Amino acid sequence: MLGLSPLIGEVPEPQGPEASSWRKARRFAGRALSSMIALSASIEGAAAQSVVNLPVIGQTTISTHGALQFAIFAGVMGAAFLCALGVIKLRARSLAEMSVLKGRVAELSSALSRSEALLNLRDQRIVVWPTGGDTPSVVGDLPAESGAPLERNAFLAFGRWLSAKSAAALERSLQALLDRGQSFDLVAETQSGTLLEVQGRRSALHSVLRFASYTSLQEEHARLKLELDQLRASHETLMRLLDQLDTPLWLRDQSGRLAWVNRAYAQAVEASEPSVAIQEGRELLPAASRDGLGQSGAVTQQSVSTVVRGERKVYEVTSVADGAGSAGIASDTSELEALRKEYESMVRSHADTLDKLTTAVATFDAEQKLKFYNQAFQQLWGLDTRFLDSQPENAILLDRLRSEGKLAEQPEWRRWKDQVLSVYRAVEPQEFWWHLPDGRTIRVIANPQPRGGITWVFENLTEKISLESRYNAIVKVQSETLDNLAEGVAVFGSDGRLRLSNPAFRRLWGIPDKFLEGDIHISLLKTACDPLANPSPWGDFVAAATGFDDERRDSHGQTELTNGTVLQWAIIYLPNGQTMLTFVDVTDSVQVERALKEKNEALEKADKLKNDFVQHVSYELRSPLTNIIGFTELLSLETTGPLTPRQREYVEHISSSSSILLTVVNDILDLATVDAGIMELDVREVPVAATVQAAVSLVEKRFAEHDISVEVDVSRAPSHFFADEHRVKQILYNLLSNAANYAPEGGRVTVSAWDSGDGVVFRVHDNGPGMAPEVLRTIFKRFESSNSGRRRGAGLGLAIVKSFVELHGGTVEIETGEGRGTAVICRFPFAPNGVRAAAE
């Protein structure tokens, strides 16, 4: 049984794919052999326990134990034989498979050799990164003229041998390949100018970067592709730049529709985005302007006016059109147009201003031709305007002035003229003095212009020179005048030193002449003059002459010297930083002023007494008269008792006289109240028509006594205005009473009122004889009465009218004349602004 193990163990174990099948067969044979050995052992044990006598066969006797052993041996040998046959077949199969594998390995080795040969070609180089590995493998080689380094690390430093732009693009694409497996194809340019094709690919196990050189055709194609990429990048950059410009730009297709616009265009047409402007076809320019910009193959420029965001804009539009479409740009020239108009207006204004100057001005261009002249230039030289308008050259103009005898003869005329015209080559202004044959002296200034040419300024200094001579004479006269003035004058410079003084100054302050010799400082004068006045003003004088105040204001004052002289002083600041002190002896005026003040105080006391009289006596005067009038009316009543005709006549005389006396007293008190300034108006709404009628009713009896008709016209008057109704009635009553006094028997009095636009006007007219001029001059004076009326009054009626009207802020006028009667016109404002004193 144990002899089978060496047989099984001698069978060689196959390699490769058949190894697993071989191991399974070997495990099966081992398990079968072990089972057979165990079965044999169990049978042998059973046989030892029982002995069975088997029959004898041919003289041979076989026991039961022997038979079992023989059977077991035969079974074991059969199983071993079968296992050996399986192992032999399996080995033969393994040998065949090994032969096939050896052929496959040979083919793969050949393929690997071919691949390495292909990878090591001189026109390409490959860099391989294993998955999860950091160190790449580099195989192959590139031509030497490409400039690619052979050493591995130097080759992988792309920025050292590729152009900066190509190296940056390769680094970005390679990082995307390694991180995300993103393939790419690039055209890289070396620093020597050679173009290389660069490909990046990703497999399951590797990342591959391949550099390949081009053939001449491929290189040209690659170079064109590189230029195309550059052009595309430049185009994108340019489009981004155009999109950021503040100037509207647009592109149109063949049909004339918008294909692209920038943001400035979208903002101009009030679109949220450029795409919205394109989709909605919003046009910036009017249709008529667009039609003129669509000619193929033409470049057009025109100025177009349109409305943008509610404002009128002027655009300078440039358009280029061809068969593929058109492009346009609109430059906002609104500000330029406004500046151009402002410049033209300024030039016209400048010309108008120069034309009004008394100084002669003429402008010549770079070609020495006359371009502008003012009227003073034409009047200075007396030239014909047609000649000047023909734009003569400067040299011709000088020759003409010489020929007409308007320029002084020069010993060398040509040399003198060349010297004058040399200013056209000068940079700085030049100045000349011309003495003309007619005795005038001209100061000539030649001012070069920035764009070439000269502006000539001719200043006639004849009068100035004459004025200077007269000025010098006047200075001498003024010096003599100052010396003989009674007013003291002293002038101090900005440094506080005395520049000028007259004898009156020295006399008023008692300063010796020797003390003022030289430019003495004002502080020394203060020391000398302080004891002479109390209080002394010299501290203020020193501060004014030596101070540094930003705002220098003149001041004045008065001081009294210890000798009783009163001086009125003034500090006057002169324009050149100097300070002038003036002193006037006003001793007599001060004494008169003091006397007047004393008299004024006495008058004020008298006025106060008058006011007190008005306030206290008013009641004392009116009360007795009121009692007299009241008792007179009581006596005239029938209920009091009968009166004889004579008594009734006396009572009527007493009543009328008392009324007249009360009226006079009231008028005097009213005027006194006005003069005292204590009268107050009771301003309220005054009905015009009712007030006029009420005033007329008060004098109807007097009109009826003399058969005088009264006409009232208030149709043009307002319904009311604001005033003191009682005073208005009193004014109208006085005017009507005055008219009743001067109107003839059977005459006519007209009362009218109307709206003047800013107030109310009342007019009372009588057809009497009118007033004489001497009466008209004193008509408003108090206690001035005329003897021409029926009744002689106190002469206060019109004075009260004038005072009350002016107290309302109005005016009084009188229209009179022989044969025209007399009309008194009173103008009232609609509402008085305040109370003001009435004129006496």
C-alpha positions in Angstrom: 0.0 0.0 0.0 2.8 2.4 0.8 4.4 1.8 -2.5 1.9 4.0 -4.3 3.1 7.2 -2.6 6.4 7.3 -4.4 4.6 6.9 -7.6 2.4 9.9 -7.0 5.1 12.0 -5.7 7.3 11.4 -8.7 4.8 13.0 -11.0 6.1 16.5 -11.7 3.7 19.4 -10.8 2.7 21.4 -13.8 3.0 25.3 -13.9 0.7 27.9 -15.2 -3.1 27.6 -15.8 -3.1 23.7 -15.3 -1.6 23.9 -11.8 -5.0 24.3 -10.1 -6.4 21.2 -12.0 -3.3 19.2 -11.1 -3.6 20.0 -7.4 -7.3 19.0 -7.4 -6.5 15.6 -9.0 -3.6 15.0 -6.6 -5.9 15.7 -3.6 -8.5 13.3 -4.9 -6.0 10.4 -5.3 -4.6 10.9 -1.9 -8.1 10.8 -0.3 -9.0 7.6 -2.2 -5.8 5.9 -1.1 -6.3 6.9 2.5 -9.8 5.5 2.4 -8.6 2.2 1.0 -5.9 1.8 3.7 -8.4 2.5 6.4 -10.8 -0.1 5.0 -8.0 -2.7 4.8 -7.1 -2.2 8.5 -10.7 -2.6 9.6 -11.1 -5.8 7.6 -7.9 -7.2 9.1 -9.2 -6.5 12.6 -12.5 -8.3 11.9 -10.7 -11.3 10.5 -8.6 -11.7 13.5 -11.7 -12.0 15.7 -13.4 -14.7 13.6 -11.8 -17.6 11.8 -13.8 -19.1 9.0 -12.8 -22.4 7.5 -13.1 -22.1 3.8 -13.2 -25.2 1.5 -10.1 -26.6 0.0 -9.6 -26.1 -3.6 -7.1 -28.3 -5.3 -5.2 -29.3 -2.4 -4.8 -25.9 -1.3 -6.6 -24.5 1.6 -7.4 -20.7 1.7 -8.4 -19.1 4.9 -10.9 -16.3 5.3 -8.3 -13.8 6.4 -6.1 -14.5 3.4 -9.0 -14.1 1.0 -9.8 -10.7 2.5 -6.3 -9.5 2.2 -6.1 -10.6 -1.4 -9.3 -8.8 -2.2 -8.2 -5.6 -0.6 -4.8 -5.7 -2.3 -6.5 -6.3 -5.7 -8.8 -3.2 -5.1 -6.0 -1.1 -4.0 -3.9 -1.9 -7.0 -6.8 -1.2 -9.3 -7.4 2.2 -7.8 -3.7 3.0 -7.9 -3.5 2.0 -11.5 -6.4 4.3 -12.4 -4.9 7.2 -10.5 -1.6 6.7 -12.3 -3.4 6.8 -15.7 -5.2 10.1 -14.7 -1.9 11.7 -13.6 -0.1 10.7 -16.8 -2.9 12.3 -19.0 -2.9 15.4 -16.9 0.9 15.8 -17.2 0.7 15.4 -21.0 -1.9 18.1 -21.1 0.2 20.4 -18.9 3.2 20.0 -21.1 1.2 21.0 -24.2 -0.1 24.1 -22.5 3.4 25.0 -21.4 4.6 24.8 -24.9 1.8 27.2 -26.0 2.6 29.7 -23.2 6.3 29.7 -24.2 5.3 30.7 -27.7 3.0 33.5 -26.4 5.9 34.8 -24.2 8.2 34.9 -27.2 5.6 36.9 -29.2 5.1 39.4 -26.4 8.9 39.8 -26.1 9.1 40.5 -29.8 6.2 43.0 -29.5 7.9 44.7 -26.5 11.1 45.1 -28.5 9.2 46.6 -31.4 7.4 49.0 -29.0 10.7 50.1 -27.4 12.1 50.6 -30.9 9.1 52.8 -31.8 9.3 54.8 -28.6 13.0 55.5 -29.0 12.6 57.2 -32.4 14.4 60.6 -32.6 11.3 62.6 -33.6 9.3 62.1 -30.4 9.6 61.9 -26.7 7.2 60.4 -24.2 6.7 61.0 -20.5 4.8 58.4 -18.6 3.4 58.8 -15.1 2.2 55.6 -13.3 -1.1 55.7 -11.4 -0.3 56.9 -7.9 3.4 57.4 -8.7 5.2 60.8 -8.6 8.3 59.9 -10.6 7.6 59.8 -14.4 9.5 57.8 -17.0 11.0 59.6 -20.1 11.6 57.7 -23.3 12.4 58.8 -26.8 14.3 61.8 -28.2 13.5 65.0 -30.1 15.6 66.6 -32.8 18.6 68.7 -31.6 17.3 71.7 -33.5 14.2 71.8 -31.4 16.3 72.9 -28.4 14.8 70.2 -26.1 17.4 69.1 -23.4 18.3 65.4 -23.3 18.7 65.2 -19.5 15.5 64.1 -17.8 15.1 66.7 -15.1 16.0 69.5 -17.5 13.5 68.2 -20.0 10.7 68.2 -17.4 11.4 71.8 -16.5 9.3 73.0 -19.5 9.7 76.7 -18.7 13.5 76.5 -19.4 13.3 75.4 -23.1 9.7 76.3 -24.1 8.4 79.8 -24.7 6.7 81.4 -21.7 3.2 81.3 -23.2 3.6 77.6 -24.4 5.0 76.6 -21.0 2.2 78.2 -19.1 -0.4 76.5 -21.3 1.3 73.1 -21.0 1.5 73.4 -17.2 -2.2 74.1 -17.0 -3.2 71.3 -19.3 -0.8 68.8 -17.7 -2.2 69.5 -14.2 -5.7 68.9 -15.5 -4.5 65.6 -17.1 -3.0 64.4 -13.8 -5.8 65.6 -11.5 -8.9 64.9 -13.6 -7.7 62.7 -16.5 -8.6 65.5 -19.0 -6.9 64.8 -22.4 -5.5 67.6 -24.5 -3.7 68.5 -27.7 -1.4 71.5 -27.9 1.0 73.2 -30.3 4.1 74.3 -28.2 6.8 76.6 -29.4 10.3 76.2 -28.1 12.6 79.1 -27.3 14.4 78.3 -30.6 11.2 78.8 -32.6 10.5 75.1 -33.3 6.9 73.9 -33.1 6.1 70.6 -31.3 2.9 68.7 -31.1 2.0 67.9 -27.5 -0.7 65.3 -26.6 -1.9 64.3 -23.2 -3.8 61.0 -22.6 -4.9 59.0 -19.6 -5.2 55.1 -19.5 -6.3 52.9 -16.6 -2.7 52.6 -15.2 -0.7 55.5 -16.7 -0.8 59.2 -17.7 1.1 59.8 -20.9 2.5 63.1 -22.3 3.8 62.9 -25.9 6.0 65.4 -27.6 6.3 65.0 -31.4 8.1 67.0 -34.1 6.4 68.0 -37.3 7.2 67.6 -40.9 7.4 70.8 -42.9 3.8 70.6 -44.0 2.7 69.7 -40.5 4.8 72.4 -39.1 3.2 74.9 -41.4 -0.2 73.7 -40.4 0.7 73.8 -36.7 2.1 77.3 -37.1 -1.1 78.4 -38.8 -3.0 76.7 -36.0 -0.8 78.5 -33.4 -1.4 81.8 -35.2 -5.1 81.0 -35.3 -5.1 80.4 -31.5 -3.2 83.7 -31.0 -5.6 85.5 -33.3 -8.6 84.0 -31.4 -7.1 85.0 -28.1 -6.4 88.5 -29.4 -9.9 88.6 -30.8 -11.4 87.6 -27.4 -9.2 90.2 -25.7 -10.1 92.8 -28.2 -13.8 92.0 -27.8 -13.6 92.2 -24.0 -11.8 95.5 -24.4 -14.5 96.8 -26.7 -17.2 95.6 -24.3 -15.7 97.7 -21.5 -15.4 100.9 -23.6 -17.8 103.8 -22.8 -18.3 104.3 -26.5 -21.2 102.4 -28.2 -20.0 99.8 -30.8 -21.9 97.3 -32.9 -21.6 94.6 -35.6 -24.3 93.8 -38.2 -24.7 90.8 -40.4 -25.4 90.8 -44.1 -29.1 91.5 -43.6 -28.3 94.6 -41.5 -29.5 93.1 -38.2 -27.5 93.6 -35.1 -25.0 90.7 -34.5 -23.0 92.0 -31.5 -23.1 95.1 -29.3 -21.1 96.2 -26.3 -22.4 97.2 -22.9 -22.2 100.9 -23.7 -24.6 100.4 -26.6 -26.9 98.4 -24.4 -26.9 101.2 -21.8 -27.5 103.8 -24.5 -30.6 102.0 -25.7 -31.7 101.2 -22.1 -31.3 97.4 -22.4 -30.4 95.4 -19.3 -27.8 93.2 -21.3 -26.3 93.4 -24.8 -28.1 90.2 -25.6 -31.4 91.8 -24.9 -30.6 94.7 -27.2 -29.7 92.2 -30.0 -32.8 90.1 -29.5 -35.2 93.1 -29.4 -33.3 94.9 -32.2 -33.0 98.1 -30.3 -31.4 100.7 -32.5 -29.3 103.6 -31.3 -29.5 105.7 -34.4 -32.5 107.0 -36.4 -33.5 105.0 -39.5 -32.5 107.8 -41.8 -29.0 107.9 -40.4 -28.6 104.1 -40.5 -29.5 104.0 -44.2 -26.6 106.3 -45.0 -24.2 104.0 -43.1 -24.9 100.7 -45.0 -23.0 101.1 -48.2 -20.8 98.0 -48.9 -17.1 98.6 -49.1 -17.3 102.1 -47.8 -16.1 103.9 -44.7 -18.5 106.6 -43.8 -18.4 109.3 -41.1 -21.2 111.6 -40.2 -22.6 113.5 -37.2 -25.9 112.1 -35.9 -28.2 113.7 -33.4 -30.3 111.3 -31.3 -32.0 111.0 -27.9 -30.3 108.8 -25.3 -31.9 108.3 -21.9 -34.1 111.3 -22.4 -31.2 113.6 -23.4 -30.3 115.0 -26.8 -26.9 113.6 -27.8 -24.6 114.3 -30.8 -22.6 111.3 -32.0 -19.7 111.2 -34.5 -20.5 107.9 -36.2 -17.9 105.9 -38.1 -19.1 102.8 -40.1 -17.2 100.2 -42.1 -19.2 97.9 -44.4 -18.3 94.9 -46.6 -20.0 91.8 -48.0 -20.1 90.0 -44.7 -21.7 92.8 -42.8 -20.8 96.1 -41.2 -19.3 97.6 -38.0 -19.8 100.9 -36.4 -18.7 103.1 -33.5 -20.5 106.2 -32.1 -18.3 108.7 -30.2 -20.3 111.1 -28.0 -19.3 114.6 -29.2 -22.0 116.4 -27.3 -19.5 117.9 -24.9 -17.1 118.7 -27.8 -20.0 120.3 -29.7 -20.9 122.3 -26.7 -17.2 123.3 -26.2 -17.0 124.2 -29.9 -20.0 126.4 -29.6 -18.7 127.9 -26.4 -15.3 128.5 -28.0 -17.0 130.2 -31.0 -19.1 132.2 -28.7 -16.0 133.1 -26.7 -14.1 134.1 -29.8 -17.0 136.3 -30.9 -17.3 137.8 -27.4 -13.6 138.3 -27.4 -13.7 140.0 -30.7 -16.7 142.1 -29.6 -14.8 143.0 -26.4 -11.6 143.9 -28.3 -13.7 145.9 -30.8 -15.0 148.1 -28.0 -11.6 148.7 -26.5 -9.9 152.1 -26.9 -6.6 150.3 -27.3 -5.8 149.3 -30.9 -5.4 145.5 -31.5 -4.5 143.6 -34.6 -3.8 139.9 -35.1 -1.6 138.5 -37.9 -1.3 134.7 -38.6 1.8 132.7 -39.1 1.9 133.9 -42.8 1.9 137.5 -41.6 -1.5 138.2 -42.9 -4.0 140.3 -41.1 -6.8 138.2 -39.5 -8.4 140.5 -37.0 -8.5 144.2 -36.1 -10.7 146.3 -33.9 -12.2 149.7 -34.5 -9.6 151.4 -32.4 -6.9 150.0 -34.8 -8.7 151.4 -37.8 -9.3 154.8 -36.1 -5.7 155.0 -34.9 -4.1 154.7 -38.4 -7.1 156.0 -40.4 -7.0 153.1 -42.9 -9.7 152.1 -45.3 -11.7 149.1 -44.1 -11.7 147.6 -47.6 -7.9 147.5 -47.5 -7.9 146.0 -44.0 -10.6 143.4 -44.9 -8.4 142.2 -47.8 -6.0 140.7 -45.2 -2.8 142.5 -46.2 0.6 141.2 -45.1 2.3 143.0 -42.2 5.1 144.3 -44.4 2.6 145.8 -46.9 0.8 147.4 -44.0 4.0 149.0 -42.8 4.8 150.3 -46.3 1.4 151.8 -46.7 1.6 153.6 -43.3 5.0 155.0 -44.4 3.8 156.1 -47.8 0.8 157.9 -46.2 3.2 159.7 -43.7 1.8 158.0 -40.7 5.1 156.6 -39.5 8.2 158.5 -38.8 10.9 158.3 -41.5 13.8 156.0 -40.5 17.4 156.4 -41.8 17.4 152.8 -42.9 13.8 151.9 -43.6 14.4 148.3 -44.7 16.6 147.5 -41.8 14.0 149.0 -39.4 11.2 147.0 -41.0 13.1 143.8 -40.8 13.8 144.5 -37.1 10.1 145.0 -36.5 9.1 141.9 -38.4 11.7 139.8 -36.6 9.1 139.4 -33.8 7.6 136.5 -35.9 10.7 134.5 -35.0 10.7 135.5 -31.3 9.3 133.5 -28.4 8.9 136.2 -25.9 6.8 139.4 -26.3 8.6 142.4 -27.8 8.0 146.1 -27.0 8.7 149.1 -29.2 8.1 152.9 -28.9 7.0 154.7 -32.0 7.0 158.5 -32.1 4.6 159.5 -34.9 4.9 162.6 -37.1 1.8 164.1 -35.7 3.3 164.2 -32.2 1.7 161.1 -30.8 3.7 158.5 -28.8 2.7 154.9 -29.4 3.7 151.9 -27.2 3.8 148.9 -29.5 3.6 145.3 -28.0 4.1 142.3 -30.2 2.8 139.2 -28.4 3.6 135.8 -30.1 0.6 133.4 -30.4 0.8 129.6 -29.6 -0.2 128.6 -33.1 2.1 131.1 -34.8 1.4 134.7 -35.7 1.5 137.9 -33.7 -1.0 140.0 -31.8 0.0 143.7 -32.1 -1.2 146.0 -29.3 -0.9 149.7 -30.0 -1.3 151.9 -26.9 -1.5 155.6 -27.4 0.5 157.0 -24.5 0.4 160.6 -25.6 -2.3 161.5 -23.1 -0.6 159.4 -20.4 2.7 161.2 -20.8 0.8 164.5 -20.6 -1.0 163.3 -17.6 2.2 162.3 -15.9 3.6 165.8 -16.4 0.4 167.3 -15.1 0.5 164.8 -12.2 3.9 166.0 -11.2 2.6 169.5 -11.2 -0.4 168.5 -9.2 1.7 166.8 -6.6 3.6 170.0 -6.2 0.3 171.9 -5.9 -1.0 169.4 -3.4 2.2 169.7 -1.3 1.7 173.4 -1.2 -2.0 172.9 -0.4 -1.3 170.6 2.5 1.2 173.0 4.0 -1.5 175.7 4.0 -4.4 173.6 5.3 -5.9 174.4 8.6 -6.5 170.7 9.0 -3.6 168.7 10.5 -2.4 165.8 8.3 0.2 163.1 9.0 0.9 160.0 6.9 2.7 157.0 8.3 4.2 154.2 6.3 3.6 150.5 6.8 6.6 150.4 9.1 5.0 153.0 11.4 7.4 155.8 10.4 6.3 159.3 9.5 6.3 159.9 5.8 4.4 163.3 5.5 3.1 166.0 7.8 1.9 169.6 7.4 2.5 172.6 9.7 -1.1 172.4 11.0 -0.4 168.9 12.5 2.6 170.2 14.3 0.8 173.3 15.5 -2.3 171.5 16.8 -0.1 169.1 18.9 2.6 171.6 19.7 5.4 169.5 18.2 8.6 171.3 17.3 9.7 171.2 13.7 13.1 169.8 14.7 11.4 166.9 16.4 9.8 165.8 13.0 13.0 165.9 11.0 13.6 162.5 9.4 11.3 159.5 9.4 10.4 159.4 13.1 8.5 156.4 14.4 4.9 156.8 15.6 5.8 155.4 19.0 8.0 158.4 19.7 5.2 160.8 18.7 2.9 158.8 21.1 5.3 159.4 24.0 5.4 163.2 23.2 1.7 163.6 22.7 0.1 161.4 25.3 0.4 164.1 28.1 -1.4 166.6 25.9 -4.8 164.8 25.8 -6.9 163.0 28.3 -7.8 160.4 27.3 -5.1 160.1 24.7 -6.0 158.5 21.3 -2.4 157.8 20.3 -2.7 154.2 21.4 -5.3 153.6 18.7 -3.1 155.6 16.2 -0.1 153.3 16.9 -2.2 150.1 16.6 -3.7 151.4 13.3 -0.3 152.3 11.8 1.6 149.2 12.9 -1.2 146.6 13.1 -1.6 143.5 10.8 -5.4 143.3 10.7 -6.8 141.5 7.7 -9.7 144.0 7.3 -8.5 147.7 7.6 -11.5 149.9 8.3 -11.4 153.7 8.6 -12.3 155.1 12.0 -12.8 158.5 13.6 -13.2 160.0 17.0 -12.8 163.1 19.1 -10.5 164.1 21.9 -10.0 167.2 24.1 -6.6 168.6 24.8 -5.5 169.8 28.2 -5.5 173.4 26.8 -9.3 173.1 26.0 -8.9 172.5 22.3 -11.2 169.9 20.9 -9.8 167.9 18.0 -11.8 165.7 15.7 -9.5 162.9 14.4 -9.9 160.3 11.6 -7.8 157.3 10.7 -7.8 156.7 6.9 -6.1 153.7 5.4 -4.4 154.4 2.1 -4.2 151.7 -0.7 -0.4 151.4 -0.6 -0.4 150.2 3.0 0.1 153.6 4.5 -2.1 155.2 7.2 -3.2 158.8 7.2 -4.2 160.7 10.4 -6.3 163.9 10.1 -7.0 166.4 12.8 -9.6 169.2 12.7 -10.0 171.9 15.4 -13.8 171.7 16.2 -13.7 173.6 19.4 -16.2 176.2 18.2 -18.5 173.5 16.7 -18.4 171.5 19.9 -19.4 174.6 21.9 -22.3 175.3 19.5 -23.3 171.6 19.7 -23.4 171.7 23.4 -25.6 174.8 23.3 -27.9 173.1 20.8 -28.1 170.0 23.0 -29.1 172.1 25.9 -31.8 173.8 23.8 -32.9 170.4 22.5 -33.3 169.2 26.0 -35.4 172.2 26.8 -37.5 171.5 23.7 -37.9 167.9 24.7 -39.2 169.0 28.1 -41.6 171.4 26.4 -42.8 168.5 24.1 -43.3 166.4 27.1 -45.4 169.2 28.7 -47.4 169.4 25.5 -48.1 165.7 25.5 -49.1 165.9 29.1 -51.4 168.8 28.2 -53.0 166.7 25.4 -53.6 163.8 27.8 -54.8 165.8 30.8 -56.6 168.7 29.1 -58.5 166.6 26.5 -61.1 165.7 29.0 -61.2 169.1 30.6 -61.9 170.8 27.2 -64.4 168.3 25.8 -66.5 167.8 28.9 -67.8 171.4 29.3 -68.5 171.7 25.6 -70.4 168.4 25.7 -72.5 169.7 28.6 -73.2 173.0 26.8 -74.4 171.1 23.7 -76.4 168.7 25.7 -78.2 171.5 27.7 -78.8 173.4 24.5 -80.5 170.5 22.9 -82.5 170.0 26.1 -83.7 173.6 26.0 -84.7 173.2 22.3 -87.0 170.3 23.2 -90.8 171.1 23.5 -91.0 169.1 26.7 -88.7 171.4 28.5 -90.9 174.4 28.1 -91.9 177.0 25.6 -89.3 179.4 24.2 -89.9 182.8 22.6 -88.7 183.1 19.0 -85.8 185.1 20.1 -84.8 182.6 22.8 -85.1 179.8 20.3 -82.8 181.8 17.9 -80.3 182.3 20.7 -80.4 178.6 21.6 -79.8 177.6 18.0 -76.8 180.0 17.8 -75.4 178.6 21.0 -75.9 175.0 19.6 -74.2 175.7 16.3 -71.3 177.7 17.9 -70.8 174.9 20.5 -70.7 172.3 17.7 -68.2 174.3 15.7 -66.1 174.9 18.8 -66.2 171.1 19.6 -65.1 170.3 16.1 -62.2 172.7 16.4 -61.2 171.3 19.7 -61.4 167.8 18.4 -59.3 168.7 15.4 -56.7 170.4 17.6 -56.5 167.4 19.9 -56.3 164.9 17.0 -53.4 166.8 15.5 -51.7 167.0 18.8 -52.2 163.3 19.3 -50.7 162.6 15.9 -47.8 164.9 16.6 -47.2 163.2 19.9 -47.1 159.8 18.2 -49.7 158.4 20.6 -52.5 158.0 18.1 -53.4 154.4 17.3 -55.5 153.3 14.3 -58.4 150.9 14.9 -57.8 149.0 11.7 -60.8 146.8 10.6 -62.7 146.0 7.4 -64.2 149.2 6.0 -67.2 149.0 3.5 -66.4 151.5 0.8 -69.9 152.3 -0.4 -71.5 152.5 3.1 -68.6 154.7 4.4 -69.0 157.2 1.5 -72.7 157.4 1.9 -72.4 157.9 5.7 -70.0 160.8 5.1 -72.3 162.4 2.5 -75.3 162.1 4.9 -73.4 164.2 7.5 -73.2 167.3 5.2 -76.5 166.9 3.2 -78.0 169.7 5.3 -75.3 172.1 4.3 -75.6 171.1 0.6 -79.3 171.5 0.7 -79.0 175.1 2.2 -77.1 176.2 -0.9 -78.8 174.0 -3.4 -75.6 172.0 -4.1 -76.1 168.6 -5.8 -74.0 165.6 -4.8 -73.1 162.8 -7.2 -71.6 159.6 -5.8 -69.8 157.0 -8.0 -68.4 153.9 -6.3 -69.1 151.5 -9.1 -65.4 150.9 -9.8 -64.5 150.7 -6.1 -63.8 147.4 -4.2 -66.4 146.2 -1.7 -64.1 146.9 1.2 -60.5 147.6 2.4 -58.8 147.7 5.8 -58.4 151.0 7.6 -59.7 153.0 10.6 -63.4 153.5 9.6 -63.9 156.4 12.0 -60.8 158.3 10.6 -61.9 157.5 7.0 -65.3 159.0 7.6 -63.6 162.0 9.3 -61.4 162.5 6.2 -64.4 162.3 3.8 -66.5 164.7 6.1 -63.7 167.3 6.1 -63.3 167.0 2.3 -67.1 167.3 1.7 -67.3 170.2 4.2 -64.5 172.0 2.4 -66.3 171.4 -1.0 -69.6 172.7 0.4 -67.8 175.8 1.5 -66.3 176.6 -1.9 -68.9 175.2 -4.3 -71.1 178.0 -5.8 -74.9 178.3 -5.2 -76.6 175.6 -7.3 -73.2 173.9 -7.9 -72.2 170.3 -8.0 -70.0 168.1 -5.8 -68.8 164.7 -7.1 -67.6 161.9 -4.8 -66.0 158.9 -6.5 -63.9 155.9 -5.5 -62.1 153.2 -7.5 -59.6 150.4 -7.3 -56.1 151.5 -8.3 -54.6 148.1 -8.3 -52.6 148.6 -5.2 -55.2 150.4 -3.1 -58.4 152.5 -3.0 -58.6 156.0 -4.3 -61.2 158.6 -3.1 -61.8 161.8 -5.0 -64.0 164.8 -4.0 -64.5 167.5 -6.7 -66.3 170.7 -6.6 -67.0 173.1 -9.5 -65.9 176.2 -7.5 -63.5 178.8 -8.7 -60.4 176.8 -7.9 -57.4 177.8 -5.8 -54.8 180.4 -6.4 -51.2 179.3 -6.6 -50.3 181.1 -3.4 -53.2 179.4 -1.6 -52.2 176.0 -2.9 -48.7 176.3 -1.5 -50.1 176.7 2.1 -53.2 174.6 1.8 -52.0 171.8 4.1 -50.5 174.2 6.7 -52.3 174.4 10.0 -54.4 177.5 10.8 -54.1 178.7 7.2 -57.6 179.4 5.9 -58.7 181.1 2.8 -61.1 184.0 2.7 -62.8 183.0 -0.5 -65.3 180.5 1.0 -68.6 181.1 2.5 -67.4 180.3 6.0 -64.0 181.1 7.5 -62.7 178.1 9.5 -59.8 177.3 11.7 -57.7 176.1 8.8 -57.3 172.5 10.2 -59.5 170.5 7.8 -57.0 169.6 5.1 -54.2 169.4 7.6 -56.1 166.7 9.4 -56.9 165.0 6.1 -53.3 164.9 5.2 -52.2 163.7 8.6 -54.8 160.8 8.7 -54.2 159.7 5.2 -50.4 159.6 5.7 -51.0 157.8 9.0 -52.6 155.0 6.9 -49.6 155.0 4.6 -51.4 156.8 1.8 -50.9 160.1 -0.1 -53.0 163.2 -0.8 -53.1 165.2 -4.1 -54.9 168.3 -5.1 -55.9 169.1 -8.7 -57.1 172.7 -9.2 -57.1 175.4 -11.7 -59.1 178.4 -12.8 -62.4 177.2 -14.3 -61.7 173.6 -13.4 -62.8 173.6 -9.7 -60.8 171.8 -7.1 -60.4 168.0 -6.6 -58.8 166.4 -3.6 -57.5 162.8 -4.2 -56.7 160.5 -1.3 -54.9 157.2 -2.0 -55.2 154.4 0.6 -53.4 151.1 0.5 -55.6 148.0 0.8 -54.1 147.4 4.3 -51.8 149.8 6.2 -48.4 148.3 6.9 -47.8 150.4 10.0 -48.4 153.7 11.5 -46.0 156.5 10.6 -45.8 160.2 11.6 -48.0 162.5 9.7 -46.5 165.6 8.1 -47.3 168.9 9.6 
